[in-house]
């Protein structure tokens, strides 16, 4: 068994080493220190991504060790999302401008909530660095609340988490008990939470506004750590394809193909998704409009685009059971020409003992 003190020292050394790298970069380039202030976000260079990740992972593990299992689990069980839900649902972050101050009283008048409710909700959110109370009863924005006030895509992502995935997660156990061992996409926590016999995507097709919010939220999610388009654009030899046609199956808003077509002028693409998803994206942006087409298509049905050089899936297959993935892939087979490729970029479980949470002291 490892010496716990050794592990604490290792984590502290990791945090120190990597924060020194980041601090050195900031000071060496005359950049402001990282803070919770409501300033525009500071983008660190790609070479510091590993340092940021190392600090985040080490501080999380050190925090768990310092708290101990009981306190860590207790804090995990707190309803941190409730205050965020109220802030987003009532639009509180948009009730005053970034750089200005307001009061609990003014926010209560605008929102229709009681002043005491506003104070309790915001003071809870402040513990998570959402808003700041510089003086008693006075509120100003932080970097986190600035996002809720100004970034519509990010706000949609938060809203999707609060209104779609949070209720679904809360009903996952009930769904498992109601439909034991099911692999049906219409027998999930989401289905149970909405009292429906439809899958998430079938259900949202009936509610265009919710579907639109979901699409926008997922687009914002794709700009987060580990999901940025650059990984796909830069880590695959697209230029070696030459003049090629790509079908982006389940491609949502087409961001991936737009990024590729912008960098590789010999690529032509078709972006396919359900009708509500692509309804407002039928006209590609200027510069690539002649090389990208949007097409309504259900990927469980026969692939209508025959003879493409590549059929591409980005973060699609993980939403479906193995059986459904086979159905999706079989629907493409009749369209394949000799030498065509099927490429998927997906979430994968890391090998055993390659990430810190899998580490054991036993």
C-alpha positions as CSV (number, residue, x, y, z in Angstrom):
1,X,0.0,0.0,0.0
2,X,1.3,3.5,-0.9
3,X,2.2,5.9,1.8
4,X,-0.7,8.5,1.8
5,X,1.7,11.2,2.7
6,X,3.7,10.4,-0.4
7,X,0.6,10.8,-2.5
8,X,-0.2,14.2,-1.0
9,X,3.3,15.4,-1.6
10,X,3.1,14.1,-5.2
11,X,-0.1,16.0,-5.8
12,X,1.3,19.1,-4.2
13,X,4.4,18.9,-6.4
14,X,2.3,18.5,-9.5
15,X,0.1,21.5,-8.7
16,X,3.2,23.6,-7.9
17,X,5.1,22.7,-11.0
18,X,2.2,23.3,-13.4
19,X,0.9,26.4,-11.8
20,X,4.5,27.8,-12.0
21,X,4.4,27.1,-15.8
22,X,1.1,28.9,-16.2
23,X,2.2,31.8,-14.0
24,X,5.5,32.1,-15.8
25,X,3.7,32.3,-19.2
26,X,1.2,35.0,-17.9
27,X,3.9,37.2,-16.3
28,X,6.3,36.7,-19.2
29,X,3.7,37.8,-21.7
30,X,2.5,40.7,-19.5
31,X,-1.0,39.1,-19.2
32,X,-3.3,39.5,-16.2
33,X,-3.4,36.8,-13.5
34,X,-6.3,34.3,-13.6
35,X,-9.2,35.5,-11.5
36,X,-13.0,35.3,-11.1
37,X,-13.5,38.9,-12.3
38,X,-16.0,39.5,-15.0
39,X,-13.3,40.1,-17.6
40,X,-13.2,38.5,-21.1
41,X,-11.9,34.9,-20.7
42,X,-8.2,34.5,-21.2
43,X,-7.2,31.8,-23.7
44,X,-4.0,30.0,-22.8
45,X,-1.9,28.5,-25.7
46,X,-2.4,24.8,-26.6
47,X,1.0,23.9,-25.1
48,X,-0.3,24.7,-21.6
49,X,-3.4,22.5,-22.0
50,X,-1.6,19.6,-20.3
51,X,-0.6,21.9,-17.4
52,X,-4.1,23.1,-16.9
53,X,-5.4,19.5,-17.0
54,X,-2.8,18.3,-14.5
55,X,-3.6,21.1,-12.0
56,X,-7.3,20.4,-12.3
57,X,-6.9,16.6,-11.8
58,X,-4.4,16.9,-9.0
59,X,-6.4,19.6,-7.1
60,X,-9.6,17.5,-7.4
61,X,-7.9,14.4,-6.0
62,X,-6.1,16.4,-3.2
63,X,-9.5,17.9,-2.3
64,X,-11.0,14.5,-2.0
65,X,-8.2,13.2,0.2
66,X,-8.4,16.3,2.4
67,X,-12.1,16.1,2.9
68,X,-12.3,12.3,3.4
69,X,-15.0,10.1,2.0
70,X,-17.9,11.1,4.3
71,X,-17.5,14.9,3.8
72,X,-16.8,14.5,0.1
73,X,-19.9,12.4,-0.5
74,X,-22.0,14.8,1.7
75,X,-20.9,17.8,-0.4
76,X,-21.6,15.8,-3.6
77,X,-25.2,15.3,-2.4
78,X,-25.9,19.0,-2.0
79,X,-28.3,20.4,-4.5
80,X,-25.9,22.9,-6.1
81,X,-28.0,23.0,-9.3
82,X,-31.1,24.4,-7.7
83,X,-29.7,28.0,-7.4
84,X,-28.3,27.8,-10.9
85,X,-31.7,26.6,-12.2
86,X,-33.5,29.6,-10.6
87,X,-30.9,32.1,-11.9
88,X,-31.2,30.7,-15.5
89,X,-35.0,30.2,-15.4
90,X,-35.7,33.7,-14.2
91,X,-33.0,35.3,-16.3
92,X,-31.4,36.9,-13.3
93,X,-27.9,37.2,-14.9
94,X,-29.4,39.4,-17.7
95,X,-31.2,41.8,-15.4
96,X,-28.1,44.0,-15.0
97,X,-25.1,44.8,-17.2
98,X,-21.6,43.4,-16.7
99,X,-19.5,46.1,-15.0
100,X,-22.5,47.5,-13.1
101,X,-23.9,46.8,-9.7
102,X,-27.4,46.1,-8.5
103,X,-29.1,45.1,-5.3
104,X,-31.1,42.1,-4.1
105,X,-34.1,44.5,-3.8
106,X,-33.8,45.6,-7.5
107,X,-33.5,42.0,-8.6
108,X,-36.5,41.0,-6.6
109,X,-38.6,43.7,-8.2
110,X,-37.5,42.7,-11.7
111,X,-37.9,39.0,-11.2
112,X,-41.0,38.9,-9.2
113,X,-39.3,36.9,-6.4
114,X,-39.2,38.0,-2.8
115,X,-36.0,39.8,-1.8
116,X,-35.2,37.0,0.8
117,X,-35.5,34.4,-2.0
118,X,-33.2,36.3,-4.2
119,X,-30.6,36.8,-1.4
120,X,-30.6,33.1,-0.5
121,X,-30.4,31.9,-4.1
122,X,-27.6,34.3,-5.0
123,X,-25.6,33.9,-1.9
124,X,-25.6,30.1,-2.5
125,X,-24.5,30.7,-6.1
126,X,-21.8,33.1,-4.9
127,X,-20.2,30.1,-3.1
128,X,-19.6,28.7,-6.6
129,X,-18.2,32.1,-7.8
130,X,-21.5,32.8,-9.7
131,X,-21.9,36.6,-8.9
132,X,-20.1,38.5,-6.2
133,X,-21.4,40.5,-3.2
134,X,-18.7,43.2,-2.7
135,X,-20.9,44.9,-0.1
136,X,-23.9,43.7,1.9
137,X,-26.9,43.5,-0.4
138,X,-24.9,44.6,-3.5
139,X,-24.4,42.3,-6.5
140,X,-21.9,42.4,-9.4
141,X,-21.0,39.9,-12.1
142,X,-18.1,37.4,-12.1
143,X,-16.6,35.6,-15.0
144,X,-19.2,32.8,-14.5
145,X,-22.3,35.0,-14.3
146,X,-20.9,37.0,-17.3
147,X,-21.3,33.9,-19.4
148,X,-24.9,33.5,-18.3
149,X,-25.6,37.1,-19.2
150,X,-23.8,37.3,-22.5
151,X,-23.1,33.9,-24.1
152,X,-26.3,32.6,-25.6
153,X,-24.8,29.3,-26.7
154,X,-23.4,28.6,-23.3
155,X,-26.7,29.6,-21.7
156,X,-28.5,27.1,-23.9
157,X,-26.0,24.4,-22.9
158,X,-26.7,25.2,-19.2
159,X,-30.4,25.2,-19.9
160,X,-30.3,21.8,-21.6
161,X,-28.5,20.4,-18.6
162,X,-31.0,21.8,-16.2
163,X,-34.2,21.1,-18.1
164,X,-33.3,17.9,-20.0
165,X,-30.4,16.0,-18.6
166,X,-30.8,16.7,-14.9
167,X,-34.4,15.4,-14.7
168,X,-33.3,12.4,-16.9
169,X,-30.4,11.6,-14.5
170,X,-32.7,11.8,-11.5
171,X,-35.0,9.2,-13.1
172,X,-32.3,6.8,-14.4
173,X,-32.6,4.4,-11.5
174,X,-36.4,4.3,-11.9
175,X,-36.0,3.6,-15.6
176,X,-33.5,0.8,-14.9
177,X,-36.1,-0.8,-12.5
178,X,-39.0,-0.3,-14.9
179,X,-37.1,-1.6,-18.0
180,X,-34.3,-3.9,-16.6
181,X,-31.5,-4.7,-19.0
182,X,-33.1,-2.6,-21.7
183,X,-31.1,-1.2,-24.6
184,X,-34.0,0.6,-26.1
185,X,-33.4,4.4,-26.6
186,X,-37.1,5.0,-25.6
187,X,-36.6,3.3,-22.2
188,X,-34.2,5.6,-20.4
189,X,-34.1,8.1,-17.6
190,X,-35.2,10.8,-20.1
191,X,-38.2,8.7,-21.3
192,X,-39.2,8.1,-17.7
193,X,-38.9,11.8,-16.7
194,X,-41.0,12.9,-19.7
195,X,-43.5,10.0,-19.4
196,X,-43.0,9.1,-23.0
197,X,-42.4,6.0,-25.1
198,X,-40.1,7.9,-27.4
199,X,-36.3,8.5,-27.4
200,X,-34.8,11.9,-26.6
201,X,-34.4,12.8,-30.3
202,X,-37.9,11.6,-31.3
203,X,-39.4,13.5,-28.4
204,X,-37.6,16.7,-29.2
205,X,-38.7,16.6,-32.8
206,X,-42.2,17.4,-31.6
207,X,-41.0,20.5,-29.7
208,X,-39.0,22.8,-32.1
209,X,-38.0,25.3,-29.5
210,X,-36.6,22.7,-27.2
211,X,-34.9,21.0,-30.1
212,X,-33.4,24.3,-31.1
213,X,-32.1,24.9,-27.6
214,X,-30.7,21.4,-27.5
215,X,-28.8,21.9,-30.8
216,X,-27.4,25.3,-29.7
217,X,-26.4,23.9,-26.4
218,X,-24.6,21.0,-27.9
219,X,-22.8,23.4,-30.3
220,X,-21.5,25.3,-27.2
221,X,-20.5,22.0,-25.6
222,X,-18.4,21.2,-28.6
223,X,-16.2,24.3,-27.8
224,X,-15.4,22.9,-24.3
225,X,-12.2,21.2,-23.2
226,X,-11.5,18.0,-25.1
227,X,-14.2,18.7,-27.7
228,X,-12.9,21.6,-29.7
229,X,-13.0,21.1,-33.5
230,X,-9.3,21.6,-33.8
231,X,-8.6,18.1,-32.6
232,X,-10.4,16.7,-35.6
233,X,-9.2,19.3,-38.1
234,X,-5.6,19.1,-37.2
235,X,-5.1,15.4,-36.1
236,X,-6.3,13.7,-39.3
237,X,-4.6,13.9,-42.7
238,X,-7.5,15.6,-44.5
239,X,-5.3,17.1,-47.1
240,X,-4.2,13.6,-48.3
241,X,-7.8,13.0,-49.4
242,X,-7.4,15.6,-52.2
243,X,-10.7,16.4,-53.9
244,X,-13.1,14.4,-51.8
245,X,-16.7,14.2,-50.7
246,X,-17.6,13.7,-47.0
247,X,-21.0,13.0,-45.6
248,X,-21.3,14.1,-42.0
249,X,-24.0,11.7,-40.6
250,X,-25.8,13.2,-37.6
251,X,-23.7,16.4,-38.2
252,X,-26.1,18.8,-36.4
253,X,-25.3,22.4,-37.2
254,X,-22.5,21.5,-39.6
255,X,-19.7,23.2,-37.5
256,X,-17.3,20.3,-38.1
257,X,-17.7,20.3,-41.9
258,X,-17.6,24.1,-42.1
259,X,-14.3,24.1,-40.2
260,X,-12.9,21.4,-42.5
261,X,-14.1,23.0,-45.7
262,X,-12.6,26.3,-44.6
263,X,-9.2,24.8,-44.2
264,X,-9.3,22.3,-47.0
265,X,-10.7,23.9,-50.1
266,X,-10.9,20.5,-52.0
267,X,-13.4,19.0,-49.6
268,X,-17.1,19.0,-50.4
269,X,-19.5,17.9,-47.7
270,X,-23.1,17.0,-47.0
271,X,-24.4,17.5,-43.4
272,X,-27.3,15.2,-42.4
273,X,-29.5,15.4,-39.4
274,X,-33.2,15.4,-38.4
275,X,-35.4,18.1,-39.9
276,X,-35.8,20.4,-36.8
277,X,-32.1,20.2,-36.2
278,X,-31.0,21.5,-39.6
279,X,-34.0,23.7,-40.4
280,X,-32.2,27.0,-39.8
281,X,-28.8,25.8,-41.2
282,X,-29.9,25.1,-44.8
283,X,-27.7,28.0,-46.1
284,X,-24.0,27.5,-45.3
285,X,-21.9,30.5,-44.4
286,X,-20.1,32.6,-47.0
287,X,-16.9,31.2,-48.3
288,X,-18.0,27.5,-48.2
289,X,-21.6,27.8,-49.4
290,X,-20.8,26.0,-52.7
291,X,-19.2,23.1,-51.0
292,X,-21.5,22.3,-48.1
293,X,-25.1,21.1,-48.4
294,X,-27.6,20.3,-45.6
295,X,-29.9,17.4,-45.9
296,X,-32.7,16.1,-43.7
297,X,-32.0,12.4,-43.0
298,X,-32.8,9.8,-40.4
299,X,-29.6,7.7,-40.1
300,X,-31.6,4.6,-39.3
301,X,-32.9,4.6,-42.9
302,X,-31.0,3.9,-46.1
303,X,-28.2,6.3,-46.9
304,X,-29.3,8.5,-49.8
305,X,-25.8,9.8,-50.7
306,X,-24.1,7.1,-52.7
307,X,-20.4,7.0,-53.6
308,X,-19.0,9.5,-51.1
309,X,-15.3,9.2,-50.2
310,X,-16.0,9.3,-46.5
311,X,-19.0,8.9,-44.1
312,X,-18.2,10.7,-40.9
313,X,-19.6,10.4,-37.4
314,X,-18.6,12.8,-34.7
315,X,-19.9,12.1,-31.2
316,X,-23.0,10.3,-32.5
317,X,-22.7,6.6,-31.8
318,X,-22.2,6.9,-28.0
319,X,-25.9,7.9,-27.8
320,X,-27.1,4.5,-29.0
321,X,-26.9,0.8,-28.0
322,X,-24.6,-1.6,-29.8
323,X,-27.7,-3.0,-31.7
324,X,-28.7,0.5,-32.9
325,X,-25.1,1.3,-33.9
326,X,-25.1,-1.8,-36.1
327,X,-28.4,-0.5,-37.7
328,X,-26.9,2.9,-38.3
329,X,-23.8,1.5,-39.9
330,X,-25.7,-1.1,-42.0
331,X,-27.8,1.7,-43.5
332,X,-24.6,3.1,-45.0
333,X,-23.3,-0.1,-46.6
334,X,-25.4,0.0,-49.8
335,X,-24.1,3.5,-50.5
336,X,-20.4,2.6,-50.1
337,X,-18.1,2.5,-53.1
338,X,-14.8,0.6,-53.2
339,X,-12.2,2.4,-51.1
340,X,-14.7,4.5,-49.2
341,X,-14.1,5.1,-45.5
342,X,-16.3,5.3,-42.4
343,X,-14.6,7.4,-39.7
344,X,-16.0,7.9,-36.2
345,X,-14.6,10.2,-33.5
346,X,-16.0,9.1,-30.1
347,X,-15.8,9.1,-26.4
348,X,-13.8,6.1,-25.2
349,X,-13.2,4.7,-21.8
350,X,-9.4,5.0,-20.9
351,X,-7.4,1.8,-20.2
352,X,-7.3,0.5,-16.6
353,X,-5.2,2.6,-14.3
354,X,-4.4,5.4,-16.8
355,X,-6.4,8.1,-15.0
356,X,-6.2,9.2,-11.4
357,X,-9.7,8.3,-10.1
358,X,-8.9,4.6,-10.9
359,X,-5.9,4.6,-8.5
360,X,-6.2,2.6,-5.3
361,X,-4.2,2.7,-2.1
362,X,-5.1,-0.9,-1.3
